[in-house]
Amino acid sequence: MIIVCGDVLIDFIPDKTQDGSDCYCPAPGGSCANISVAIGRLGGKVGFMGGISTDFLGDKLMEFLETSNVDTKYVARGPQQTTLAFVELGEEEPAYAFYDENTVSRLWVRSQSPGFTDDVNLIHIGSTSLIEPPISEACEQMFKVEKGKRILSIDPNCRPNNTLHPAVYRARMARLTAMADIIKLSKSDLAFLMPDTTFDEAAAMWISQGTSIVIITRGSQGVLCYLPGQEVISVKPDYIEDVVDSIGAGDTFMAATLAYLQKKNLLSLDKIKSIRVEDITDALEYASVAAAMICQRRGANPPWEKEVEQRIASKQK
C-alpha cells in the first residue's frame, strides 16, 4: 500500500455566476489529498494520513477520499478548523493563498494516527505540509524512522508566497530530499529551492546521496527523469485542447507514476534501485496522459482508470 501523508483542504476556485459575476466555487483539494485520490481512482492501493476536521467541510473531505477508494484508517479527525485555499489561475501554474493557522491539517502529529501495517511499502509527503511545524517536523521525523524500511517519496510542490522562513524551509527540504528514494519536482520548485542550479546538477547531487529516481516536470516542455548510471530520459507532454485549468495536474502526474509502478509490482526498495529505463518511461508516459486529462476539468478532479485507458487506446488507433 502507498500512504500519502500531508495536506487536505478546501480550494476556492475562480468561477462565474449565472449573470456573469465573479465568484469562487469550493472544492476538495490539497496536494497530498489529490495524490491519494488520483491513485485510488487509477486502481492503486492507497491510504491517506493526516488531520481532517470534524466540521462539515471535513465531512466533505472524507467523502472525497472514501468515494475515490482511499483508505482513511490513518486519518485523525479533530475539532480544529479546515484549511482553506483561494486559487488564482495562471498560464503555467496556479497561485494559492492559504489560510491554515491552527487548522487540523497543520497541527497533525504522527502520534495521532495508527502505526503502519506490514503492507505499507511507500510513504509520500509534500507541499504545504513541509512548510511549518508541527506537521513539517512530524513528516521529517517519520522519514528518519522509515528510512531503509519503506520507499520514501517526496514532491516539494513549493509555495514561495506562503513560506515565511525560506532559509529554514530550504534546509528542511535539503534534509528530506537527502533521505528520499523518489523525488518529483517542477522546474519552479527547483528554482525556489536551489537557485542557479541546473536540472542535471540537482539530479546528480540527489542520486549521489542515494535517490533512485529523480523526476523534473517542465510544463509544456515535458518531463526529465534521472536514474543512477543511465542517460537522461525525456518524455513529451500529452497535448490536449480545451484546457480548463491546471489545478492538480502535477499531483495527478505524481499519483499516476506511483500507481503505474505499483500495478507493475515495482514498488520495493530493491526494484526501484535497479528499475529499467523502459519501465519508468512507460510510467511517465501513462502519467502524462492522466495529467493532461485533469486539465480539461475544473479543479482537482483526477480521471479514473478506465478513462485513462480509453484515452491511451484512442491515441494508439
C-alpha positions, 0 to 999 in steps of 0.5 A: 500500500502507498500512504500519502501523508500531508495536506487536505483542504478546501480550494476556492476556485475562480468561477462565474455566476449565472449573470456573469459575476465573479465568484469562487466555487469550493472544492476538495483539494490539497496536494497530498489529498489529490495524490491519494485520490488520483491513485485510488481512482487509477486502481492503486492501493492507497491510504491517506494520513493526516488531520481532517476536521470534524466540521462539515467541510471535513465531512466533505473531505472524507467523502472525497477520499472514501468515494475515490477508494482511499483508505482513511484508517490513518486519518485523525479527525479533530475539532480544529478548523479546515484549511482553506485555499483561494486559487488564482489561475495562471498560464503555467501554474496556479497561485494559492493563498492559504489560510491554515493557522491552527487548522487540523491539517497543520497541527497533525502529529504522527502520534495521532494516527495508527502505526503502519501495517506490514503492507505499507511499502511507500510513504509520500509527503509534500507541499504545504505540509513541509512548510511549518511545524508541527506537521513539517517536523512530524513528516521529517521525523517519520522519514528518519524512522522509515528510512531503509524500511519503506520507499520514501517519496517526496514532491516539494510542490513549493509555495514561495508566497506562503513560506515565511522562513525560506532559509529554514524551509530550504534546509528542511527540504535539503534534509528530506530530499537527502533521505528520499528514494523518489523525488518529483519536482517542477522546474519552479520548485527547483528554482525556489529551492536551489537557485542557479542550479541546473536540472542535471546538477540537482539530479546528480547531487540527489542520486549521489546521496542515494535517490533512485529516481529523480523526476523534473516536470517542465510544463509544456516542455515535458518531463526529465527523469534521472536514474543512477548510471543511465542517460537522461530520459525525456518524455513529451507532454500529452497535448490536449485542447480545451484546457480548463485549468491546471489545478492538480495536474502535477499531483495527478502526474505524481499519483499516476507514476506511483500507481503505474509502478505499483500495478507493475509490482515495482514498488520495493526498495530493491526494484526501484534501485535497479528499475529499467529505463523502459519501465519508468518511461512507460510510467511517465508516459501513462502519467502524462496522459492522466495529467493532461486529462485533469486539465480539461476539468475544473479543479482537482478532479483526477480521471479514473482508470478506465478513462485513462485507458480509453484515452491511451487506446484512442491515441494508439488507433 
